Amino acid sequence: MIARHPIRFPAFFLAVATILAACSGGERNAALPSSLPIAETVNGERVPQVLLDALARERKLDLAVAEQRAAAISELTDYILLDQVSRAEDYAKDPQFAAQVELNRLQGNANATMSRFRSTTQVDDSVLQTEYRQQITKAGRSEYDFSQLLFASEDDALKAAGEAMSQPFAQVFERWRKQALQARAYQRVRPNQLPPALGTALAALKSGETSKVPVHTEYGWHVLNVGAISPFVPPTFEQLKDSIRETVLNQLSQQRLKKLRDNATVVAETPAAAVVEAAAKPADAKPAEKPAN
């Protein structure tokens, strides 16, 4: 059975807010042509099929499956009913309500525009192959099995690392595991998957070696011990092609957005309260001088 989704305004409104959210007074803006095929009618209001299609994509529902189509219709009906209430009650007269609706519209429009950027950008295989080679180079040639003790205190980490210089790491690991923030073994990890400092330290160790100096990251102080080191066999280009295409399209979309930012003229207004406060305290004000005797 398909579970009915609870009302989740951000999830669906960000997908179709440009259609439903831009409302004023008692009429909805004609964001879609009236001649489009109709999915349903709610209180006499015709709801176009493209709205149902948008919801189905958002929820990953198959409209060809009766149960899933019913779930999509039910959710879309809820949105339409609530939209009708907001227009009938003229909630948009409240600036806070109108601002929330406008923000949802802007977010929905922005997401749809970024999606359009991706869908209209052509990327040939040579670009994807270049990205593939870069990812494989970055991944490195080895995978590591290693154990780590993570400490909040540098002093404890130094003590554990010092003990590991003269004792088997397994014994040190067991002795400190309850005092450590984390005592854990990992398998088949590549250095580039870790925070940079940790990845660099791991790559410098040979099988059986323990880090002589604890490695500091935002998580704390790490003492590492390397077990087996295995060759990394990367997936083929064909196996990664689709995910690489998504990565490249996202990068190109972000580059296009950055160009829009760089070329935009943006003037931030000073809040009125700050202007009033500044006027009340002139920067060049001087203390009153004492009268001469």
N, C-alpha and C positions, 0 to 999 in steps of 0.2 A: 504493500500500500504506500502511496506517495503521501508523505506528511505535509500538511498544509503549513506554509511558512507564516510565522508571525509577522505583523506589520513591521517592516524594517525600512524606514524612509531613506536613509543614506544609500543602501545597497541598490534599490531599484531607481530611486529618483535621480541618482547620479548617472544612470543610463538613459533615462527619458525625461529628465527634468526640463529640458528645453521645450518640451511639448506640454506637459501638465502644469509646471510650476509657474509659468508666466501668465498669471491671471489677474484681472482687475475688474472690480465691480461685479456684475452678474454674468459676464460673458468671458469665455476662455478665448485667448488669442488664437487666431486661425493659423497655427503652426503647420498643420498638415492640410493638404487639399481635401475638400469634402467629397471628391469623387473616388477616393480610395476604397477598396473592399472593406467590408465591415465584419468585425469579429463578434460583436454583441451590441445590444442596445440596453442602456441602463437608465431607467426613469425617462425614457424617450430620447436619451442622448446616444448618438451613434459613436461607437468606439472602433477606430480603424484597426485592421489586422496587423499593421506594422507595429503598433504598440504591443500587441500580444507577442509578436515575433521577437521584439526587443526584450521583453520580460523572459521569454523562453531561453534566449541566448544568455541572459544574465544568470538564470537559475540552472542552465544546462538541462533543460527539459526538452523532450521530444514531443512535439505537438501532434505527431502521427499516432502516438500512443494515447488512447482515450483517457486513461487515468491521469497521465501527466498533463494533457491538455486541460482537463477539468481543474487540476490544481492551479495551472496558470491563469485560467479564466477567473477562478475564485479570488486569487490574489489581485489581479488587475481590477476586478469589480470593487474590491475594498478601496483601492486607490481612487477610483472614479467617484465612489460614494463620498469619500472624505473631501475630495476636490469640490464636489457639488455643495457640500456643507460650507466649505470655506468661502465659496462665492455667494451662496445664499445669505450667509451671516455677515458678509463683507468684512471678513477678518483682515483683509489687506489694508484697511484703514489704520490699523495699528502698525506704526513704523517698525517695531521689533519683529512682528510677524512677517511683514513685507520684506524686511532685511533677510530673515531666515530663508524665505522662499527664493529671494533673488540670489542668495549665496548658493542654494541648491541648484538653481538654474545655471549659474556660472560654472560650478563644479561639473555638472552634467555636460554642459557645452564644451568645457575644456577637455574632459575625458573623451568625448566623442570626436573632438578635433584631433587629439593625439592619436586616437584609433584610426582616423582618416589619414593622418600623416603616414602611419605604418602601412595601411592597406594600399595606398597609392604610390609607395616608393618601390622602385624596381631595383633588385639586388641580384647581380649575376653570380655564377658559381665561382668565378675567380676571386671575388671579394670574400665569399664565404670560405674558400680554401685558405686564403691569407689569414683570416681570423682563426681558422682551425689550427694552422701551423703555430700561430702565436700562443694559442691556448695550450697546445701540446708542449711547446717549449717552456712555458710558464709552469706547467704541471711537474716538470722534472722527469728523471728517469728511474726514481726509486720510491718504494713505499716502505714505511717503517712500522714495526711492532715495537711499542715502547710503553713504559710505565712512568707515572709521574706522581710525585708528592707535591701538593700545592699548599703553601702556608700563607697566613696573614702576616706573620712576623719574619723579618729577614734573619733575625738571630736564630730562630728555630730552623729555618731553611739552611743556614750555614752549618749548624750542628749536624743536621741530617746528611748534608753533602760531605762533611768532613768524615763522618762515620762510614759513609759509603766508599771512602778511599781505602779503608783497611778491612772492610767486612763485606760479605755478599749483599748485594742490593736487596735481595728477597728478605733478608733478616732485618735490614734497616726499614724496609717498606712496612713489614709487620709491626715493628716497634713504634713507628710514628703514625700509622694509619689513623688511629683514633684522635690524635691531636691535630692532624692536618685538616685543612678545609676540604681537600679532596685527595683520595688515594685510589688511583684507577689505572687500569691497563687498557691500551688502545691497539687496534690492529689495522694494518694496511692504510696508514695515514701518510699523505704526501705533505712535505714541508709548506707548500704554498696554501694548504688548507688551514694553516694555523696563523695566529697573530705573527707579524713579521719577526719580532725578536725571538719568539719561540721556534719558529720555522728555521731561522738561521742557526740557532743553537742545535736543533735536532739534526740538521744536515751536516753539521761539523763532527758529529759523533759516529764512531764505528760500532759494529755489533758488540755488545757486552760492556760498552763504556757508559759511565755516569758523568753527568755534567759536574765539573769541579767547582764551578761558581753558580749559585742559583740565578735563574733567569727571571728578571722582573718584567711583568706586564700589568695591565690594568686590573687583572684578576688576582694578583698577588705574586708570591715568589715560588718559582717552579724548580724542582729537582727532577731531572730526567735520567732515565736509564733505557738504553736501546737494546732490544732483543734482536729479532731477525730483520734483515734488510732484503727486500725482494725487488726484482725488476718491475717497473710499472709498464704494463701493456695498455696503451691508450685505446679507446674505442675508435673504430674506423670513421672516416669522414662521413660516409653515408649514414652511419648510426647517429651522428651528432648534427647532421645537416639541418634538420628542422629547428633544433634548439639554438644552433648558431645563427640561423636566419632571424629568429626572434631577438636574439641578443643584438645583432647588427641593426635591425630595424628600430629597436629601442634606442640604441646609441644615436642613430641618425635623427630620430624624432627629438631626442634631447638636444642635439646640436642645433636643430632648427629652432627649438624653443629658446635656446641660449642666444641665437642670433637675433630673435625677436626682442629679447630683453636688452641686448647690447645696443640695438638700434632705436629702442623706445625712448621717448622723452617723458620722464617720470618726475613730477614735482610733488614732494610730500608736504602736506599742509601741517602747520604747527597747531596742535590742539588749542582750542580757545582758552581753556583753563591755564595753559602754560603762558599764553600771551598776557592774560590778566595778571598772573603772578609776576611776570617779568616787568610789567608796567608799574607794579606796586613797589618794586625794588630796583630802582635805576642802578645800572652798573657803575656809573660815574659819580654816585652820591658820596659826599665827603662829610665827616663829622663836623659839627658846628664848632667854630673857633671860639675860644674864651675871649671875652672883651678885655681890651688892654686896660691895665690899672692906671 
